[in-house]
Amino acid sequence: MNYTVLRGEISTDPLGRNYVAMSDVEVVSSLNTADRAIRQLVPLWQVKKTAIEEGCWLAIQAAVADESKSEQVRGAAAIAVDYINDQRFQNLDMDLTSTQQMLGALVVGGVITAAQSATLDALADGVISRAEEIGLAGVRVGDVQRART
């Protein structure tokens, strides 16, 4: 346990959780409760599975060769298919500008809907505890007691 980090969290209370008014047990609960929204990398298998379940994976694949689509839309579809199927990659960063542009081109091009794009983007939403956020895992009552002394 990194008591310097824990002591700093409790004493400065940067999120205004009011640790000073909490019992040691309440501090532990506050720190270990998963309530901090984060954005995270998404495993490509999950992107592909969701695209299949949302009914847009086949449309993305078909758009690659669809001559009625613009070059930009076909290109975005090709990048999506190549990236998802490339065994060298494991994750997709939904917050990259290039990823957002790819999804946007697929929506504008009528390949996927805005709702499908939003569902894919939401895969990057996660929740962690404050303890995890500051690099502490599994804070216990004894840890809080020691940090408070």
N, C-alpha and C positions, 0 to 999 in steps of 0.2 A: 504494500500500500504506500502510495506517495503522500505522506502526511503533510508535506509542504503545500501541495495542490489542494488537498482536502481542507486544511486549515484556512488557506486563502479563500476558498469557496465559502466556507461557513462564516468567516469573519467579514469579508467584503460583501457577500450576498449580492452579486452583480445582477441577478434576475429579480431581486426584490421578493424572494420567497419568504422572508421573515424568519430565517433560521433561529434568530435570537429568542423568539417566542415559542419555539418548538422544543419538544422533548427530544432526547437522543433517538428514540424510536421513530418519531415523526420526521426527523432529519433524514434518517436512513430511508424511510418510505419515500420522502420527497426526492431524494437523490436517485433511488433505484426505480422509480416509476417511469415507464416509457411514455414521455409526454413532449418530447422535443422533435419537431418536424425537421426532417433532413431531405436532401436530394442525394440519391445514390446511383451508382452504376447499375445497369440492368443486365442480367445474364442474357445472352443472345437466344438461348433456348426458350426463355420466357417471352421475349419479343416475338419470336416465331410462333410459339404456342398461342399467344394472345391474338396475333394477326390471323391465325387460322380460326380461332374461336369467334373472332369478330367478323369473319367472313371477308377479309380483305387481302389475305395472303395470295390467293389465286388471281385476284384482280391486279395486284402489284406485279406478279410474275407475267401476266398477260400483257401488261402495259409496256413491257420492255420491247416487244415486237409490234405493238399497235401503231401502224403508220398514221392513224387518225390523230394520234397524240403528238404534241409538240416535241421537239428534240430535247428540250429541258425536262419535260415530264418523263419521257422515255429514259433519259439519263438518270433522273432521280430514282426511277423504278429499278434500273439496272444496278445502281449503287446499293440500294436497299437489299436486293436479292444477293448480289455478290458479297456484301458485308455479312449478312446473316448466315450465308452458307459457307463462308471462309473459316476453316477450322483453326486458323492462326489467331483468330479473335475470340474472346470469351465474353466481353461485355460491350454495352453501348452506353455512351454518355448522352443522355437525352438533353442535356443543357448546352451541348456544343452548338455553336451557330450553324455549322454544317448539317447537323442532325435536324435542327429546327427548320432549316431551309429545305432539306429533303422532304420532310413531312409536309411543309407548306406547299411545295411544288406538287406533291401527290394530291393534296386537297384541292388546290386551284385547278389541277388537271382533271379532276373528277374521278381519280383512281380510288381514293378513299374519302370518307366523309370527315367533317370536322370532329364529329363525335368519336369516330374511330381513331383519329389522330390524338385526341384528348385522352382516350383510354390508353393508348400506347405511351403517351407522355407520362401519364399518372403512374406507370410502373416504377418510375424513379422516385416516387414519394415514399418516404419511410418515417419511422418514429423510433427514437432511441431515448435512453434515460439521460438525465443530466450527468450522472456519474460517467457514463460512456462518452458523452460529449466532451468532458474534460479529461478523459484518459484514465478514469478509475473504473474498475469493474468489481461489482459485488461488495459495495460498502456495507459494513456490519456495524452493529451498535458499539462494539469495542473500538472500532476505528474512529467513530465520531467522538466517543469519550476521550480517546487519546488526543485527537486533534483539538478538542476544546480545552485541554489543559495547558 
